[in-house]
Amino acid sequence: MVSLVFVNLLLDVAGIINFIALLWLLRAVIKNRAYLRGFSVVGSFLTFVSIVCFEVAYYLLGNIVGFMLGWATVVFWFLAFVYSLRQKLVSKSLSVSGN
């Protein structure tokens, strides 16, 4: 059976990799804000919800490293969801007012 220490170590490594990936995403968004326009509203929302669930699991396991590194990802995906939803609502209002 796999020990809880090994599982927490694996989660730490995954959290670090996730944080590095987030930095690359942020770099792309900072260079070009239009990058977020292609994001799906539903996909962004589901990603946000799943990462919040990961944060709860990190907390319940007592994994401080994963918990702390994960909040930046939660914030990013929440903002991506809000931005994509806003873009969708603006485009719908423009199409309704254009008719």
Stockholm file with secondary structure:
# STOCKHOLM 1.0

chainA/1-99         MVSLVFVNLLLDVAGIINFIALLWLLRAVIKNRAYLRGFSVVGSFLTFVSIVCFEVAYYLLGNIVGFMLGWATVVFWFLAFVYSLRQKLVSKSLSVSGN
#=GR chainA/1-99 SS CCCHHHHHHHHHHHHHHHHHHHHHHHHHHHHCGGGGGGCCHHHHHHHHHHHHHHHHHHHHHTCHHHHHHHHHHHHHHHHHHHHHHHHHHHHHHHHHHTC
#=GC SS_cons        CCCHHHHHHHHHHHHHHHHHHHHHHHHHHHHCGGGGGGCCHHHHHHHHHHHHHHHHHHHHHTCHHHHHHHHHHHHHHHHHHHHHHHHHHHHHHHHHHTC
//
